[in-house]
């Protein structure tokens, strides 16, 4: 997911996407631990998506505070 796409979302949508991505990351970690994971490239992708979402949320909070 690109940051530009995230910036077009509302704060509520971002929070929902963050929750969904964190759950997905948890499931991927569980799959990795049990040896069922097919594509290990998914882990860093999800971590980066979470970081992007948190960054955009932080930007929204900073913009609202000014």
mmJSON file of the N, C-alpha and C atoms, coordinates in Angstrom:
{"data_MODEL":{"atom_site":{
"group_PDB":["ATOM","ATOM","ATOM","ATOM","ATOM","ATOM","ATOM","ATOM","ATOM","ATOM","ATOM","ATOM","ATOM","ATOM","ATOM","ATOM","ATOM","ATOM","ATOM","ATOM","ATOM","ATOM","ATOM","ATOM","ATOM","ATOM","ATOM","ATOM","ATOM","ATOM","ATOM","ATOM","ATOM","ATOM","ATOM","ATOM","ATOM","ATOM","ATOM","ATOM","ATOM","ATOM","ATOM","ATOM","ATOM","ATOM","ATOM","ATOM","ATOM","ATOM","ATOM","ATOM","ATOM","ATOM","ATOM","ATOM","ATOM","ATOM","ATOM","ATOM","ATOM","ATOM","ATOM","ATOM","ATOM","ATOM","ATOM","ATOM","ATOM","ATOM","ATOM","ATOM","ATOM","ATOM","ATOM","ATOM","ATOM","ATOM","ATOM","ATOM","ATOM","ATOM","ATOM","ATOM","ATOM","ATOM","ATOM","ATOM","ATOM","ATOM","ATOM","ATOM","ATOM","ATOM","ATOM","ATOM","ATOM","ATOM","ATOM","ATOM","ATOM","ATOM","ATOM","ATOM","ATOM","ATOM","ATOM","ATOM","ATOM","ATOM","ATOM","ATOM","ATOM","ATOM","ATOM","ATOM","ATOM","ATOM","ATOM","ATOM","ATOM","ATOM","ATOM","ATOM","ATOM","ATOM","ATOM","ATOM","ATOM","ATOM","ATOM","ATOM","ATOM","ATOM","ATOM","ATOM","ATOM","ATOM","ATOM","ATOM","ATOM","ATOM","ATOM","ATOM","ATOM","ATOM","ATOM","ATOM","ATOM","ATOM","ATOM","ATOM","ATOM","ATOM","ATOM","ATOM","ATOM","ATOM","ATOM","ATOM","ATOM","ATOM","ATOM","ATOM","ATOM","ATOM","ATOM","ATOM","ATOM","ATOM","ATOM","ATOM","ATOM","ATOM","ATOM","ATOM","ATOM","ATOM","ATOM","ATOM","ATOM","ATOM","ATOM","ATOM","ATOM","ATOM","ATOM","ATOM","ATOM","ATOM","ATOM","ATOM","ATOM","ATOM","ATOM","ATOM","ATOM","ATOM"],
"id":[1,2,3,4,5,6,7,8,9,10,11,12,13,14,15,16,17,18,19,20,21,22,23,24,25,26,27,28,29,30,31,32,33,34,35,36,37,38,39,40,41,42,43,44,45,46,47,48,49,50,51,52,53,54,55,56,57,58,59,60,61,62,63,64,65,66,67,68,69,70,71,72,73,74,75,76,77,78,79,80,81,82,83,84,85,86,87,88,89,90,91,92,93,94,95,96,97,98,99,100,101,102,103,104,105,106,107,108,109,110,111,112,113,114,115,116,117,118,119,120,121,122,123,124,125,126,127,128,129,130,131,132,133,134,135,136,137,138,139,140,141,142,143,144,145,146,147,148,149,150,151,152,153,154,155,156,157,158,159,160,161,162,163,164,165,166,167,168,169,170,171,172,173,174,175,176,177,178,179,180,181,182,183,184,185,186,187,188,189,190,191,192,193,194,195,196,197,198],
"type_symbol":["N","C","C","N","C","C","N","C","C","N","C","C","N","C","C","N","C","C","N","C","C","N","C","C","N","C","C","N","C","C","N","C","C","N","C","C","N","C","C","N","C","C","N","C","C","N","C","C","N","C","C","N","C","C","N","C","C","N","C","C","N","C","C","N","C","C","N","C","C","N","C","C","N","C","C","N","C","C","N","C","C","N","C","C","N","C","C","N","C","C","N","C","C","N","C","C","N","C","C","N","C","C","N","C","C","N","C","C","N","C","C","N","C","C","N","C","C","N","C","C","N","C","C","N","C","C","N","C","C","N","C","C","N","C","C","N","C","C","N","C","C","N","C","C","N","C","C","N","C","C","N","C","C","N","C","C","N","C","C","N","C","C","N","C","C","N","C","C","N","C","C","N","C","C","N","C","C","N","C","C","N","C","C","N","C","C","N","C","C","N","C","C","N","C","C","N","C","C"],
"label_atom_id":["N","CA","C","N","CA","C","N","CA","C","N","CA","C","N","CA","C","N","CA","C","N","CA","C","N","CA","C","N","CA","C","N","CA","C","N","CA","C","N","CA","C","N","CA","C","N","CA","C","N","CA","C","N","CA","C","N","CA","C","N","CA","C","N","CA","C","N","CA","C","N","CA","C","N","CA","C","N","CA","C","N","CA","C","N","CA","C","N","CA","C","N","CA","C","N","CA","C","N","CA","C","N","CA","C","N","CA","C","N","CA","C","N","CA","C","N","CA","C","N","CA","C","N","CA","C","N","CA","C","N","CA","C","N","CA","C","N","CA","C","N","CA","C","N","CA","C","N","CA","C","N","CA","C","N","CA","C","N","CA","C","N","CA","C","N","CA","C","N","CA","C","N","CA","C","N","CA","C","N","CA","C","N","CA","C","N","CA","C","N","CA","C","N","CA","C","N","CA","C","N","CA","C","N","CA","C","N","CA","C","N","CA","C","N","CA","C","N","CA","C","N","CA","C","N","CA","C","N","CA","C"],
"label_alt_id":[null,null,null,null,null,null,null,null,null,null,null,null,null,null,null,null,null,null,null,null,null,null,null,null,null,null,null,null,null,null,null,null,null,null,null,null,null,null,null,null,null,null,null,null,null,null,null,null,null,null,null,null,null,null,null,null,null,null,null,null,null,null,null,null,null,null,null,null,null,null,null,null,null,null,null,null,null,null,null,null,null,null,null,null,null,null,null,null,null,null,null,null,null,null,null,null,null,null,null,null,null,null,null,null,null,null,null,null,null,null,null,null,null,null,null,null,null,null,null,null,null,null,null,null,null,null,null,null,null,null,null,null,null,null,null,null,null,null,null,null,null,null,null,null,null,null,null,null,null,null,null,null,null,null,null,null,null,null,null,null,null,null,null,null,null,null,null,null,null,null,null,null,null,null,null,null,null,null,null,null,null,null,null,null,null,null,null,null,null,null,null,null,null,null,null,null,null,null],
"label_comp_id":["UNK","UNK","UNK","UNK","UNK","UNK","UNK","UNK","UNK","UNK","UNK","UNK","UNK","UNK","UNK","UNK","UNK","UNK","UNK","UNK","UNK","UNK","UNK","UNK","UNK","UNK","UNK","UNK","UNK","UNK","UNK","UNK","UNK","UNK","UNK","UNK","UNK","UNK","UNK","UNK","UNK","UNK","UNK","UNK","UNK","UNK","UNK","UNK","UNK","UNK","UNK","UNK","UNK","UNK","UNK","UNK","UNK","UNK","UNK","UNK","UNK","UNK","UNK","UNK","UNK","UNK","UNK","UNK","UNK","UNK","UNK","UNK","UNK","UNK","UNK","UNK","UNK","UNK","UNK","UNK","UNK","UNK","UNK","UNK","UNK","UNK","UNK","UNK","UNK","UNK","UNK","UNK","UNK","UNK","UNK","UNK","UNK","UNK","UNK","UNK","UNK","UNK","UNK","UNK","UNK","UNK","UNK","UNK","UNK","UNK","UNK","UNK","UNK","UNK","UNK","UNK","UNK","UNK","UNK","UNK","UNK","UNK","UNK","UNK","UNK","UNK","UNK","UNK","UNK","UNK","UNK","UNK","UNK","UNK","UNK","UNK","UNK","UNK","UNK","UNK","UNK","UNK","UNK","UNK","UNK","UNK","UNK","UNK","UNK","UNK","UNK","UNK","UNK","UNK","UNK","UNK","UNK","UNK","UNK","UNK","UNK","UNK","UNK","UNK","UNK","UNK","UNK","UNK","UNK","UNK","UNK","UNK","UNK","UNK","UNK","UNK","UNK","UNK","UNK","UNK","UNK","UNK","UNK","UNK","UNK","UNK","UNK","UNK","UNK","UNK","UNK","UNK","UNK","UNK","UNK","UNK","UNK","UNK"],
"label_asym_id":["A","A","A","A","A","A","A","A","A","A","A","A","A","A","A","A","A","A","A","A","A","A","A","A","A","A","A","A","A","A","A","A","A","A","A","A","A","A","A","A","A","A","A","A","A","A","A","A","A","A","A","A","A","A","A","A","A","A","A","A","A","A","A","A","A","A","A","A","A","A","A","A","A","A","A","A","A","A","A","A","A","A","A","A","A","A","A","A","A","A","A","A","A","A","A","A","A","A","A","A","A","A","A","A","A","A","A","A","A","A","A","A","A","A","A","A","A","A","A","A","A","A","A","A","A","A","A","A","A","A","A","A","A","A","A","A","A","A","A","A","A","A","A","A","A","A","A","A","A","A","A","A","A","A","A","A","A","A","A","A","A","A","A","A","A","A","A","A","A","A","A","A","A","A","A","A","A","A","A","A","A","A","A","A","A","A","A","A","A","A","A","A","A","A","A","A","A","A"],
"label_entity_id":["1","1","1","1","1","1","1","1","1","1","1","1","1","1","1","1","1","1","1","1","1","1","1","1","1","1","1","1","1","1","1","1","1","1","1","1","1","1","1","1","1","1","1","1","1","1","1","1","1","1","1","1","1","1","1","1","1","1","1","1","1","1","1","1","1","1","1","1","1","1","1","1","1","1","1","1","1","1","1","1","1","1","1","1","1","1","1","1","1","1","1","1","1","1","1","1","1","1","1","1","1","1","1","1","1","1","1","1","1","1","1","1","1","1","1","1","1","1","1","1","1","1","1","1","1","1","1","1","1","1","1","1","1","1","1","1","1","1","1","1","1","1","1","1","1","1","1","1","1","1","1","1","1","1","1","1","1","1","1","1","1","1","1","1","1","1","1","1","1","1","1","1","1","1","1","1","1","1","1","1","1","1","1","1","1","1","1","1","1","1","1","1","1","1","1","1","1","1"],
"label_seq_id":[1,1,1,2,2,2,3,3,3,4,4,4,5,5,5,6,6,6,7,7,7,8,8,8,9,9,9,10,10,10,11,11,11,12,12,12,13,13,13,14,14,14,15,15,15,16,16,16,17,17,17,18,18,18,19,19,19,20,20,20,21,21,21,22,22,22,23,23,23,24,24,24,25,25,25,26,26,26,27,27,27,28,28,28,29,29,29,30,30,30,31,31,31,32,32,32,33,33,33,34,34,34,35,35,35,36,36,36,37,37,37,38,38,38,39,39,39,40,40,40,41,41,41,42,42,42,43,43,43,44,44,44,45,45,45,46,46,46,47,47,47,48,48,48,49,49,49,50,50,50,51,51,51,52,52,52,53,53,53,54,54,54,55,55,55,56,56,56,57,57,57,58,58,58,59,59,59,60,60,60,61,61,61,62,62,62,63,63,63,64,64,64,65,65,65,66,66,66],
"pdbx_PDB_ins_code":[null,null,null,null,null,null,null,null,null,null,null,null,null,null,null,null,null,null,null,null,null,null,null,null,null,null,null,null,null,null,null,null,null,null,null,null,null,null,null,null,null,null,null,null,null,null,null,null,null,null,null,null,null,null,null,null,null,null,null,null,null,null,null,null,null,null,null,null,null,null,null,null,null,null,null,null,null,null,null,null,null,null,null,null,null,null,null,null,null,null,null,null,null,null,null,null,null,null,null,null,null,null,null,null,null,null,null,null,null,null,null,null,null,null,null,null,null,null,null,null,null,null,null,null,null,null,null,null,null,null,null,null,null,null,null,null,null,null,null,null,null,null,null,null,null,null,null,null,null,null,null,null,null,null,null,null,null,null,null,null,null,null,null,null,null,null,null,null,null,null,null,null,null,null,null,null,null,null,null,null,null,null,null,null,null,null,null,null,null,null,null,null,null,null,null,null,null,null],
"Cartn_x":[0.841,0.0,0.899,0.54,1.342,0.833,1.74,1.394,0.352,0.399,-0.585,-1.996,-2.133,-3.439,-3.915,-2.992,-3.344,-3.761,-3.117,-3.432,-4.827,-5.387,-6.735,-7.808,-7.408,-8.362,-8.657,-9.814,-10.151,-9.438,-9.478,-8.81,-9.43,-10.75,-11.424,-11.057,-10.958,-10.557,-9.126,-8.254,-6.86,-6.755,-7.526,-7.505,-8.007,-9.044,-9.549,-8.522,-7.857,-6.825,-5.648,-5.304,-4.218,-4.562,-5.774,-6.197,-6.168,-6.662,-6.689,-5.27,-4.36,-2.991,-2.264,-2.505,-1.878,-2.372,-3.663,-4.199,-3.58,-3.438,-2.83,-1.374,-0.646,0.741,0.811,-0.091,-0.133,-0.333,-1.278,-1.546,-0.338,0.36,1.552,2.649,2.816,3.82,3.474,2.198,1.748,2.032,1.764,2.052,3.54,4.357,5.802,6.273,5.722,6.128,5.732,4.619,4.165,4.681,5.429,6.011,5.058,3.968,2.97,3.082,4.041,4.138,4.747,4.088,4.572,5.456,5.0,5.693,6.214,7.486,8.056,8.226,8.086,8.201,7.006,5.969,4.785,5.051,5.93,6.194,6.732,7.823,8.309,7.349,6.589,5.614,4.561,4.058,3.035,3.613,4.851,5.474,5.613,6.004,6.157,4.807,3.774,2.435,1.967,2.237,1.865,2.597,3.882,4.656,4.111,3.732,3.17,1.858,1.002,-0.285,-0.069,0.836,1.107,1.686,2.5,3.074,1.981,1.073,-0.01,-0.931,-1.197,-2.018,-1.342,-0.032,0.735,0.669,0.772,0.68,-0.688,-1.745,-3.094,-3.228,-2.681,-2.756,-1.972,-0.82,-0.01,-0.72,-1.33,-2.048,-3.255,-3.952,-5.127,-4.725,-3.536,-3.078,-2.62,-2.375,-1.874,-2.961],
"Cartn_y":[-1.161,0.0,1.241,2.209,3.418,4.493,5.377,6.437,7.376,7.606,8.464,7.926,6.621,5.987,6.158,6.048,6.174,7.599,8.575,9.972,10.359,9.596,9.862,9.284,8.444,7.813,8.725,8.491,9.219,8.554,9.239,8.716,7.39,7.292,6.048,4.894,5.191,4.157,3.703,4.654,4.312,3.429,3.758,2.956,1.54,1.423,0.106,-0.675,0.007,-0.636,-1.072,-0.248,-0.594,-1.858,-1.925,-3.106,-4.349,-4.205,-5.323,-5.793,-4.849,-5.196,-5.844,-5.364,-5.975,-7.405,-7.638,-8.994,-9.914,-9.389,-10.163,-10.499,-9.527,-9.773,-10.842,-10.778,-11.795,-13.178,-13.286,-14.576,-15.071,-14.155,-14.551,-15.045,-14.369,-14.812,-16.194,-16.427,-17.726,-18.795,-18.482,-19.432,-19.725,-18.706,-18.899,-19.807,-19.602,-20.392,-21.858,-22.112,-23.485,-24.122,-23.359,-23.897,-23.973,-23.248,-23.302,-22.134,-21.25,-20.041,-20.338,-19.848,-20.042,-18.885,-17.666,-16.484,-15.658,-15.779,-15.073,-13.584,-13.139,-11.709,-10.912,-11.599,-10.92,-10.241,-10.816,-10.251,-8.827,-8.561,-7.179,-6.23,-6.754,-5.915,-5.404,-6.283,-5.892,-4.94,-5.19,-4.296,-2.887,-2.795,-1.492,-0.812,-1.585,-1.016,-0.439,-1.148,-0.65,0.649,0.702,1.924,3.08,2.814,3.867,4.389,3.479,3.882,4.727,4.301,5.067,6.441,6.526,7.803,8.749,8.252,9.088,9.52,8.617,8.997,10.083,9.979,10.993,12.335,12.294,13.514,14.17,13.349,13.887,14.551,13.912,14.48,15.785,15.832,17.052,18.173,17.824,18.825,19.363,18.484,18.887,19.745,19.538,20.289,21.697,21.995,23.332,24.354],
"Cartn_z":[0.0,0.0,0.0,-0.789,-0.907,0.039,0.44,1.38,0.785,-0.52,-1.171,-1.025,-1.128,-0.944,0.491,1.416,2.831,3.176,2.557,2.858,2.383,1.434,0.943,1.862,2.815,3.731,4.922,5.535,6.752,7.934,9.065,10.252,10.694,10.626,11.016,10.086,8.784,7.835,8.102,8.431,8.724,9.961,10.98,12.205,11.914,11.108,10.717,9.907,8.984,8.168,9.039,10.035,10.952,11.729,12.221,12.975,12.086,10.869,9.927,9.582,9.379,9.015,10.186,11.396,12.572,12.778,12.553,12.677,11.624,10.424,9.352,9.68,10.231,10.62,11.707,12.666,13.717,13.119,12.185,11.553,10.768,10.101,9.354,10.29,11.41,12.381,12.927,13.135,13.619,12.575,11.307,10.234,10.145,10.322,10.258,11.394,12.576,13.736,13.582,12.906,12.735,11.449,10.658,9.439,8.267,8.3,7.239,6.265,6.476,5.676,4.312,3.247,1.893,1.434,1.663,1.161,2.337,2.623,3.772,3.514,2.284,1.965,2.5,2.915,3.434,4.781,5.598,6.924,6.85,6.155,6.105,5.392,4.429,3.728,4.704,5.549,6.511,7.568,7.983,8.958,8.387,7.126,6.483,6.298,5.983,5.856,7.185,8.278,9.605,9.9,9.58,9.809,8.982,7.735,6.887,7.456,7.903,8.463,9.712,10.576,11.796,11.467,10.43,10.016,9.53,8.709,8.19,9.33,10.27,11.438,12.248,12.405,13.134,12.393,11.077,10.29,10.458,10.472,10.656,12.03,13.058,14.402,14.487,13.844,13.848,13.096,11.96,11.172,11.932,12.655,13.417,14.619,15.143,16.313,16.007,14.744,14.386,14.342],
"occupancy":[1.0,1.0,1.0,1.0,1.0,1.0,1.0,1.0,1.0,1.0,1.0,1.0,1.0,1.0,1.0,1.0,1.0,1.0,1.0,1.0,1.0,1.0,1.0,1.0,1.0,1.0,1.0,1.0,1.0,1.0,1.0,1.0,1.0,1.0,1.0,1.0,1.0,1.0,1.0,1.0,1.0,1.0,1.0,1.0,1.0,1.0,1.0,1.0,1.0,1.0,1.0,1.0,1.0,1.0,1.0,1.0,1.0,1.0,1.0,1.0,1.0,1.0,1.0,1.0,1.0,1.0,1.0,1.0,1.0,1.0,1.0,1.0,1.0,1.0,1.0,1.0,1.0,1.0,1.0,1.0,1.0,1.0,1.0,1.0,1.0,1.0,1.0,1.0,1.0,1.0,1.0,1.0,1.0,1.0,1.0,1.0,1.0,1.0,1.0,1.0,1.0,1.0,1.0,1.0,1.0,1.0,1.0,1.0,1.0,1.0,1.0,1.0,1.0,1.0,1.0,1.0,1.0,1.0,1.0,1.0,1.0,1.0,1.0,1.0,1.0,1.0,1.0,1.0,1.0,1.0,1.0,1.0,1.0,1.0,1.0,1.0,1.0,1.0,1.0,1.0,1.0,1.0,1.0,1.0,1.0,1.0,1.0,1.0,1.0,1.0,1.0,1.0,1.0,1.0,1.0,1.0,1.0,1.0,1.0,1.0,1.0,1.0,1.0,1.0,1.0,1.0,1.0,1.0,1.0,1.0,1.0,1.0,1.0,1.0,1.0,1.0,1.0,1.0,1.0,1.0,1.0,1.0,1.0,1.0,1.0,1.0,1.0,1.0,1.0,1.0,1.0,1.0,1.0,1.0,1.0,1.0,1.0,1.0],
"B_iso_or_equiv":[0.0,0.0,0.0,0.0,0.0,0.0,0.0,0.0,0.0,0.0,0.0,0.0,0.0,0.0,0.0,0.0,0.0,0.0,0.0,0.0,0.0,0.0,0.0,0.0,0.0,0.0,0.0,0.0,0.0,0.0,0.0,0.0,0.0,0.0,0.0,0.0,0.0,0.0,0.0,0.0,0.0,0.0,0.0,0.0,0.0,0.0,0.0,0.0,0.0,0.0,0.0,0.0,0.0,0.0,0.0,0.0,0.0,0.0,0.0,0.0,0.0,0.0,0.0,0.0,0.0,0.0,0.0,0.0,0.0,0.0,0.0,0.0,0.0,0.0,0.0,0.0,0.0,0.0,0.0,0.0,0.0,0.0,0.0,0.0,0.0,0.0,0.0,0.0,0.0,0.0,0.0,0.0,0.0,0.0,0.0,0.0,0.0,0.0,0.0,0.0,0.0,0.0,0.0,0.0,0.0,0.0,0.0,0.0,0.0,0.0,0.0,0.0,0.0,0.0,0.0,0.0,0.0,0.0,0.0,0.0,0.0,0.0,0.0,0.0,0.0,0.0,0.0,0.0,0.0,0.0,0.0,0.0,0.0,0.0,0.0,0.0,0.0,0.0,0.0,0.0,0.0,0.0,0.0,0.0,0.0,0.0,0.0,0.0,0.0,0.0,0.0,0.0,0.0,0.0,0.0,0.0,0.0,0.0,0.0,0.0,0.0,0.0,0.0,0.0,0.0,0.0,0.0,0.0,0.0,0.0,0.0,0.0,0.0,0.0,0.0,0.0,0.0,0.0,0.0,0.0,0.0,0.0,0.0,0.0,0.0,0.0,0.0,0.0,0.0,0.0,0.0,0.0,0.0,0.0,0.0,0.0,0.0,0.0],
"pdbx_formal_charge":[null,null,null,null,null,null,null,null,null,null,null,null,null,null,null,null,null,null,null,null,null,null,null,null,null,null,null,null,null,null,null,null,null,null,null,null,null,null,null,null,null,null,null,null,null,null,null,null,null,null,null,null,null,null,null,null,null,null,null,null,null,null,null,null,null,null,null,null,null,null,null,null,null,null,null,null,null,null,null,null,null,null,null,null,null,null,null,null,null,null,null,null,null,null,null,null,null,null,null,null,null,null,null,null,null,null,null,null,null,null,null,null,null,null,null,null,null,null,null,null,null,null,null,null,null,null,null,null,null,null,null,null,null,null,null,null,null,null,null,null,null,null,null,null,null,null,null,null,null,null,null,null,null,null,null,null,null,null,null,null,null,null,null,null,null,null,null,null,null,null,null,null,null,null,null,null,null,null,null,null,null,null,null,null,null,null,null,null,null,null,null,null,null,null,null,null,null,null],
"auth_seq_id":[1,1,1,2,2,2,3,3,3,4,4,4,5,5,5,6,6,6,7,7,7,8,8,8,9,9,9,10,10,10,11,11,11,12,12,12,13,13,13,14,14,14,15,15,15,16,16,16,17,17,17,18,18,18,19,19,19,20,20,20,21,21,21,22,22,22,23,23,23,24,24,24,25,25,25,26,26,26,27,27,27,28,28,28,29,29,29,30,30,30,31,31,31,32,32,32,33,33,33,34,34,34,35,35,35,36,36,36,37,37,37,38,38,38,39,39,39,40,40,40,41,41,41,42,42,42,43,43,43,44,44,44,45,45,45,46,46,46,47,47,47,48,48,48,49,49,49,50,50,50,51,51,51,52,52,52,53,53,53,54,54,54,55,55,55,56,56,56,57,57,57,58,58,58,59,59,59,60,60,60,61,61,61,62,62,62,63,63,63,64,64,64,65,65,65,66,66,66],
"auth_comp_id":["UNK","UNK","UNK","UNK","UNK","UNK","UNK","UNK","UNK","UNK","UNK","UNK","UNK","UNK","UNK","UNK","UNK","UNK","UNK","UNK","UNK","UNK","UNK","UNK","UNK","UNK","UNK","UNK","UNK","UNK","UNK","UNK","UNK","UNK","UNK","UNK","UNK","UNK","UNK","UNK","UNK","UNK","UNK","UNK","UNK","UNK","UNK","UNK","UNK","UNK","UNK","UNK","UNK","UNK","UNK","UNK","UNK","UNK","UNK","UNK","UNK","UNK","UNK","UNK","UNK","UNK","UNK","UNK","UNK","UNK","UNK","UNK","UNK","UNK","UNK","UNK","UNK","UNK","UNK","UNK","UNK","UNK","UNK","UNK","UNK","UNK","UNK","UNK","UNK","UNK","UNK","UNK","UNK","UNK","UNK","UNK","UNK","UNK","UNK","UNK","UNK","UNK","UNK","UNK","UNK","UNK","UNK","UNK","UNK","UNK","UNK","UNK","UNK","UNK","UNK","UNK","UNK","UNK","UNK","UNK","UNK","UNK","UNK","UNK","UNK","UNK","UNK","UNK","UNK","UNK","UNK","UNK","UNK","UNK","UNK","UNK","UNK","UNK","UNK","UNK","UNK","UNK","UNK","UNK","UNK","UNK","UNK","UNK","UNK","UNK","UNK","UNK","UNK","UNK","UNK","UNK","UNK","UNK","UNK","UNK","UNK","UNK","UNK","UNK","UNK","UNK","UNK","UNK","UNK","UNK","UNK","UNK","UNK","UNK","UNK","UNK","UNK","UNK","UNK","UNK","UNK","UNK","UNK","UNK","UNK","UNK","UNK","UNK","UNK","UNK","UNK","UNK","UNK","UNK","UNK","UNK","UNK","UNK"],
"auth_asym_id":["A","A","A","A","A","A","A","A","A","A","A","A","A","A","A","A","A","A","A","A","A","A","A","A","A","A","A","A","A","A","A","A","A","A","A","A","A","A","A","A","A","A","A","A","A","A","A","A","A","A","A","A","A","A","A","A","A","A","A","A","A","A","A","A","A","A","A","A","A","A","A","A","A","A","A","A","A","A","A","A","A","A","A","A","A","A","A","A","A","A","A","A","A","A","A","A","A","A","A","A","A","A","A","A","A","A","A","A","A","A","A","A","A","A","A","A","A","A","A","A","A","A","A","A","A","A","A","A","A","A","A","A","A","A","A","A","A","A","A","A","A","A","A","A","A","A","A","A","A","A","A","A","A","A","A","A","A","A","A","A","A","A","A","A","A","A","A","A","A","A","A","A","A","A","A","A","A","A","A","A","A","A","A","A","A","A","A","A","A","A","A","A","A","A","A","A","A","A"],
"auth_atom_id":["N","CA","C","N","CA","C","N","CA","C","N","CA","C","N","CA","C","N","CA","C","N","CA","C","N","CA","C","N","CA","C","N","CA","C","N","CA","C","N","CA","C","N","CA","C","N","CA","C","N","CA","C","N","CA","C","N","CA","C","N","CA","C","N","CA","C","N","CA","C","N","CA","C","N","CA","C","N","CA","C","N","CA","C","N","CA","C","N","CA","C","N","CA","C","N","CA","C","N","CA","C","N","CA","C","N","CA","C","N","CA","C","N","CA","C","N","CA","C","N","CA","C","N","CA","C","N","CA","C","N","CA","C","N","CA","C","N","CA","C","N","CA","C","N","CA","C","N","CA","C","N","CA","C","N","CA","C","N","CA","C","N","CA","C","N","CA","C","N","CA","C","N","CA","C","N","CA","C","N","CA","C","N","CA","C","N","CA","C","N","CA","C","N","CA","C","N","CA","C","N","CA","C","N","CA","C","N","CA","C","N","CA","C","N","CA","C","N","CA","C","N","CA","C","N","CA","C","N","CA","C"],
"pdbx_PDB_model_num":[1,1,1,1,1,1,1,1,1,1,1,1,1,1,1,1,1,1,1,1,1,1,1,1,1,1,1,1,1,1,1,1,1,1,1,1,1,1,1,1,1,1,1,1,1,1,1,1,1,1,1,1,1,1,1,1,1,1,1,1,1,1,1,1,1,1,1,1,1,1,1,1,1,1,1,1,1,1,1,1,1,1,1,1,1,1,1,1,1,1,1,1,1,1,1,1,1,1,1,1,1,1,1,1,1,1,1,1,1,1,1,1,1,1,1,1,1,1,1,1,1,1,1,1,1,1,1,1,1,1,1,1,1,1,1,1,1,1,1,1,1,1,1,1,1,1,1,1,1,1,1,1,1,1,1,1,1,1,1,1,1,1,1,1,1,1,1,1,1,1,1,1,1,1,1,1,1,1,1,1,1,1,1,1,1,1,1,1,1,1,1,1,1,1,1,1,1,1]
}}}
